[in-house]
Amino acid sequence: MPAGTVDASVDDEWSFAQTLRHLVMATDTWLGRAVLGLDQPYHPLGQPHAE
């Protein structure tokens, strides 16, 4: 990817980086919390849906 496109947002949608961070958060929620039952399953890079 060209420099700067990872953080570019198009039509008010999440950028590529934000999307990957949200997938980290979703995986932590599903696997870490629901499946493994961890009390603190979230990685610091994860990004919650904040609407």
A tleap script that builds the chain and sets N, CA, C and O, in Angstrom:
source leaprc.protein.ff14SB
mol = sequence {
  NMET PRO ALA GLY THR VAL ASP ALA SER VAL
  ASP ASP GLU TRP SER PHE ALA GLN THR LEU
  ARG HIE LEU VAL MET ALA THR ASP THR TRP
  LEU GLY ARG ALA VAL LEU GLY LEU ASP GLN
  PRO TYR HIE PRO LEU GLY GLN PRO HIE ALA
  CGLU
}
set mol.1.N position { 0.837 -1.174 0.000 }
set mol.1.CA position { 0.000 0.000 0.000 }
set mol.1.C position { 0.888 1.245 0.000 }
set mol.1.O position { 1.944 1.254 0.632 }
set mol.2.N position { 0.474 2.268 -0.689 }
set mol.2.CA position { 1.227 3.522 -0.643 }
set mol.2.C position { 1.203 4.113 0.770 }
set mol.2.O position { 0.274 3.874 1.541 }
set mol.3.N position { 2.219 4.869 1.084 }
set mol.3.CA position { 2.318 5.495 2.412 }
set mol.3.C position { 1.076 6.347 2.696 }
set mol.3.O position { 0.618 7.102 1.838 }
set mol.4.N position { 0.547 6.216 3.902 }
set mol.4.CA position { -0.591 7.012 4.333 }
set mol.4.C position { -1.951 6.404 4.037 }
set mol.4.O position { -2.953 6.869 4.580 }
set mol.5.N position { -2.021 5.388 3.201 }
set mol.5.CA position { -3.329 4.824 2.867 }
set mol.5.C position { -3.878 3.908 3.959 }
set mol.5.O position { -5.082 3.657 4.010 }
set mol.6.N position { -3.024 3.420 4.812 }
set mol.6.CA position { -3.486 2.546 5.903 }
set mol.6.C position { -4.429 3.303 6.834 }
set mol.6.O position { -5.373 2.722 7.370 }
set mol.7.N position { -4.179 4.582 7.025 }
set mol.7.CA position { -4.997 5.391 7.926 }
set mol.7.C position { -6.021 6.256 7.200 }
set mol.7.O position { -6.689 7.072 7.834 }
set mol.8.N position { -6.159 6.097 5.895 }
set mol.8.CA position { -7.114 6.897 5.125 }
set mol.8.C position { -8.523 6.332 5.285 }
set mol.8.O position { -8.725 5.118 5.259 }
set mol.9.N position { -9.485 7.222 5.450 }
set mol.9.CA position { -10.882 6.851 5.569 }
set mol.9.C position { -11.611 7.294 4.299 }
set mol.9.O position { -11.361 8.385 3.788 }
set mol.10.N position { -12.509 6.453 3.792 }
set mol.10.CA position { -13.265 6.760 2.588 }
set mol.10.C position { -14.750 6.742 2.923 }
set mol.10.O position { -15.235 5.782 3.523 }
set mol.11.N position { -15.475 7.783 2.547 }
set mol.11.CA position { -16.924 7.877 2.770 }
set mol.11.C position { -17.304 7.659 4.234 }
set mol.11.O position { -18.279 6.967 4.528 }
set mol.12.N position { -16.547 8.239 5.135 }
set mol.12.CA position { -16.803 8.142 6.581 }
set mol.12.C position { -16.777 6.717 7.121 }
set mol.12.O position { -17.333 6.450 8.186 }
set mol.13.N position { -16.141 5.803 6.400 }
set mol.13.CA position { -15.968 4.433 6.880 }
set mol.13.C position { -14.629 4.334 7.605 }
set mol.13.O position { -13.793 5.231 7.500 }
set mol.14.N position { -14.429 3.241 8.341 }
set mol.14.CA position { -13.181 3.037 9.058 }
set mol.14.C position { -12.032 2.842 8.076 }
set mol.14.O position { -12.214 2.340 6.967 }
set mol.15.N position { -10.863 3.245 8.508 }
set mol.15.CA position { -9.654 3.005 7.716 }
set mol.15.C position { -9.266 1.530 7.831 }
set mol.15.O position { -9.841 0.781 8.621 }
set mol.16.N position { -8.290 1.134 7.035 }
set mol.16.CA position { -7.780 -0.237 7.079 }
set mol.16.C position { -7.248 -0.566 8.476 }
set mol.16.O position { -7.519 -1.642 9.009 }
set mol.17.N position { -6.494 0.359 9.062 }
set mol.17.CA position { -5.924 0.135 10.398 }
set mol.17.C position { -7.026 0.014 11.446 }
set mol.17.O position { -6.957 -0.854 12.316 }
set mol.18.N position { -8.038 0.874 11.373 }
set mol.18.CA position { -9.142 0.808 12.337 }
set mol.18.C position { -9.909 -0.506 12.199 }
set mol.18.O position { -10.330 -1.091 13.197 }
set mol.19.N position { -10.088 -0.964 10.966 }
set mol.19.CA position { -10.787 -2.229 10.733 }
set mol.19.C position { -10.016 -3.390 11.348 }
set mol.19.O position { -10.612 -4.245 12.003 }
set mol.20.N position { -8.704 -3.434 11.150 }
set mol.20.CA position { -7.903 -4.500 11.747 }
set mol.20.C position { -7.948 -4.452 13.268 }
set mol.20.O position { -8.028 -5.490 13.924 }
set mol.21.N position { -7.896 -3.233 13.834 }
set mol.21.CA position { -7.960 -3.104 15.292 }
set mol.21.C position { -9.319 -3.569 15.820 }
set mol.21.O position { -9.395 -4.149 16.903 }
set mol.22.N position { -10.382 -3.322 15.069 }
set mol.22.CA position { -11.707 -3.779 15.477 }
set mol.22.C position { -11.791 -5.309 15.416 }
set mol.22.O position { -12.429 -5.926 16.269 }
set mol.23.N position { -11.155 -5.921 14.417 }
set mol.23.CA position { -11.128 -7.381 14.333 }
set mol.23.C position { -10.373 -7.993 15.510 }
set mol.23.O position { -10.737 -9.069 15.985 }
set mol.24.N position { -9.331 -7.322 15.980 }
set mol.24.CA position { -8.612 -7.770 17.185 }
set mol.24.C position { -9.573 -7.746 18.370 }
set mol.24.O position { -9.627 -8.698 19.149 }
set mol.25.N position { -10.327 -6.663 18.504 }
set mol.25.CA position { -11.274 -6.527 19.619 }
set mol.25.C position { -12.378 -7.591 19.534 }
set mol.25.O position { -12.743 -8.187 20.547 }
set mol.26.N position { -12.904 -7.826 18.339 }
set mol.26.CA position { -13.962 -8.828 18.175 }
set mol.26.C position { -13.451 -10.233 18.494 }
set mol.26.O position { -14.157 -11.028 19.114 }
set mol.27.N position { -12.235 -10.532 18.073 }
set mol.27.CA position { -11.641 -11.836 18.369 }
set mol.27.C position { -11.399 -11.990 19.863 }
set mol.27.O position { -11.661 -13.051 20.429 }
set mol.28.N position { -10.904 -10.943 20.502 }
set mol.28.CA position { -10.699 -10.986 21.951 }
set mol.28.C position { -12.009 -11.226 22.685 }
set mol.28.O position { -12.058 -11.996 23.644 }
set mol.29.N position { -13.075 -10.562 22.232 }
set mol.29.CA position { -14.378 -10.713 22.874 }
set mol.29.C position { -14.896 -12.132 22.702 }
set mol.29.O position { -15.329 -12.760 23.668 }
set mol.30.N position { -14.853 -12.639 21.470 }
set mol.30.CA position { -15.404 -13.959 21.208 }
set mol.30.C position { -14.550 -15.063 21.814 }
set mol.30.O position { -15.059 -15.910 22.548 }
set mol.31.N position { -13.262 -15.059 21.514 }
set mol.31.CA position { -12.407 -16.146 21.971 }
set mol.31.C position { -11.993 -15.981 23.430 }
set mol.31.O position { -12.138 -16.903 24.232 }
set mol.32.N position { -11.481 -14.811 23.766 }
set mol.32.CA position { -10.965 -14.598 25.114 }
set mol.32.C position { -12.023 -14.593 26.194 }
set mol.32.O position { -11.848 -15.192 27.255 }
set mol.33.N position { -13.123 -13.911 25.916 }
set mol.33.CA position { -14.153 -13.791 26.940 }
set mol.33.C position { -15.155 -14.939 26.872 }
set mol.33.O position { -15.371 -15.637 27.864 }
set mol.34.N position { -15.766 -15.136 25.708 }
set mol.34.CA position { -16.850 -16.118 25.597 }
set mol.34.C position { -16.352 -17.565 25.660 }
set mol.34.O position { -16.948 -18.391 26.352 }
set mol.35.N position { -15.277 -17.876 24.953 }
set mol.35.CA position { -14.820 -19.259 24.882 }
set mol.35.C position { -13.900 -19.610 26.058 }
set mol.35.O position { -14.099 -20.624 26.726 }
set mol.36.N position { -12.903 -18.771 26.302 }
set mol.36.CA position { -11.923 -19.083 27.343 }
set mol.36.C position { -12.311 -18.565 28.727 }
set mol.36.O position { -11.759 -19.009 29.733 }
set mol.37.N position { -13.257 -17.626 28.779 }
set mol.37.CA position { -13.727 -17.109 30.059 }
set mol.37.C position { -12.724 -16.236 30.795 }
set mol.37.O position { -12.745 -16.172 32.025 }
set mol.38.N position { -11.844 -15.560 30.059 }
set mol.38.CA position { -10.847 -14.695 30.686 }
set mol.38.C position { -11.495 -13.429 31.235 }
set mol.38.O position { -12.413 -12.886 30.620 }
set mol.39.N position { -11.026 -12.955 32.384 }
set mol.39.CA position { -11.557 -11.721 32.966 }
set mol.39.C position { -11.101 -10.486 32.198 }
set mol.39.O position { -11.867 -9.535 32.038 }
set mol.40.N position { -9.872 -10.497 31.728 }
set mol.40.CA position { -9.304 -9.369 30.984 }
set mol.40.C position { -8.802 -9.858 29.625 }
set mol.40.O position { -7.594 -10.018 29.445 }
set mol.41.N position { -9.703 -10.101 28.660 }
set mol.41.CA position { -9.282 -10.708 27.404 }
set mol.41.C position { -8.769 -9.721 26.356 }
set mol.41.O position { -8.310 -10.145 25.295 }
set mol.42.N position { -8.836 -8.421 26.626 }
set mol.42.CA position { -8.609 -7.434 25.570 }
set mol.42.C position { -7.157 -7.011 25.415 }
set mol.42.O position { -6.488 -6.651 26.383 }
set mol.43.N position { -6.684 -7.063 24.170 }
set mol.43.CA position { -5.353 -6.591 23.813 }
set mol.43.C position { -5.401 -5.066 23.701 }
set mol.43.O position { -6.420 -4.529 23.268 }
set mol.44.N position { -4.341 -4.351 24.075 }
set mol.44.CA position { -4.340 -2.887 24.017 }
set mol.44.C position { -4.538 -2.318 22.616 }
set mol.44.O position { -4.962 -1.170 22.484 }
set mol.45.N position { -4.247 -3.079 21.572 }
set mol.45.CA position { -4.437 -2.568 20.214 }
set mol.45.C position { -5.880 -2.658 19.735 }
set mol.45.O position { -6.228 -2.042 18.727 }
set mol.46.N position { -6.711 -3.397 20.419 }
set mol.46.CA position { -8.088 -3.550 20.002 }
set mol.46.C position { -8.858 -2.242 20.059 }
set mol.46.O position { -8.614 -1.404 20.927 }
set mol.47.N position { -9.799 -2.072 19.118 }
set mol.47.CA position { -10.604 -0.859 19.062 }
set mol.47.C position { -12.079 -1.236 19.119 }
set mol.47.O position { -12.571 -1.947 18.243 }
set mol.48.N position { -12.787 -0.764 20.144 }
set mol.48.CA position { -14.212 -1.082 20.232 }
set mol.48.C position { -15.041 -0.259 19.242 }
set mol.48.O position { -14.595 0.781 18.757 }
set mol.49.N position { -16.224 -0.729 18.958 }
set mol.49.CA position { -17.183 0.024 18.146 }
set mol.49.C position { -17.744 1.111 19.043 }
set mol.49.O position { -18.351 0.803 20.069 }
set mol.50.N position { -17.559 2.371 18.686 }
set mol.50.CA position { -17.865 3.467 19.612 }
set mol.50.C position { -19.010 4.369 19.160 }
set mol.50.O position { -18.987 5.565 19.448 }
set mol.51.N position { -19.996 3.838 18.470 }
set mol.51.CA position { -21.124 4.673 18.061 }
set mol.51.C position { -22.187 4.687 19.117 }
set mol.51.O position { -23.217 5.340 18.947 }
savepdb mol mol.pdb
quit
